């Protein structure tokens, strides 16, 4: 059962990272702010492999910190990397619990396992596991990793960039992680067993809001409110927009401005219907962030994969409002709002 969940989650991630949402007509009573010029809304959420692997990097130059430039491909964040001698990009996606490698470039690696699963749109896919000798990016080196092999060609075709794979928090969870979307930077700090930075000359991150991390997995779940209801969100840097469960109660749904109906099409031929709109009453702590883009879709499969009920996902539409700090060692999430943001 666990292996089925692992493989299902990988397929869910691959379908969603290459997904596009094609607008169709919607009832006039909801179409209050439609954008007729938009052809699709990309929805890149990556629910990654659900094994609990995490990897300890080797720091080149014995540094206490590293700043990694984040390249942009649409709303995706990319990290320049070398995987077993092949140069390209890794998608930085915190919805991925494990490591996914593109079969286009690594199909000749020795296979260590194989499984089948169905995905969010009902299509069926097969995934193999391989061993990766070395991954390098910025001043970090990882050796002897296991990864899931998948065809990521549809992502490359959509974005016009070379994609070697997908990585999430499992690669950096033993470090303090600062994600700065405005400056396109990922900052990593070495920390001690209590979660404090090893080098005291680096000032501590001072958030406007902080929250305790409750899960022990490589996936970050956050509590926030909509319409006075406390909800459980998955924090996902691979999601180009937010998402709300279509099973949400009427009070939550009444706070959303639904603008259009759309077809969600993944890597295969199958598709599913979603709604697109905006969150108007999203509150995290005492801070309100209005008017964030969101899709409304069924998240039951994602909840099953993560082993906890998911009410929604927070992606680029959320992150662009500030700087994120994640410390799995002392179990703290912090958010500092961009100057001038409403809260």
Secondary structure, 3 states (H helix, E strand, C coil): CHHHHHHHHHHHHHHHHCCEEEEECCCCCCCCCCCCCCCEEECCCCCCCCCCCCCCCEEHHHCCEEEEECEEECCEEEEEEEECCEEEEEEECCCCCCCEEEHHHHCCCCEEEEEEEECCCCCEEEEEEEEEEEEEECCEEEEEEEEEEECCHHHHHHHCCCEEEEECHHHCCCEEEEEECCCCEEEEEEECCCCCECCCCCCCCCCCEEEECCCCCCCCEEEEEECCEEEEEEECCCCCCEEEECCCCHHHHCCEEEEEEEEEECCCCCEEEEEEEEECCEEECCEEECCEEEEEECCHHHHHHHCCCCCEEECHHHHCCEEEEEECCCCEEEEEECCCCCC
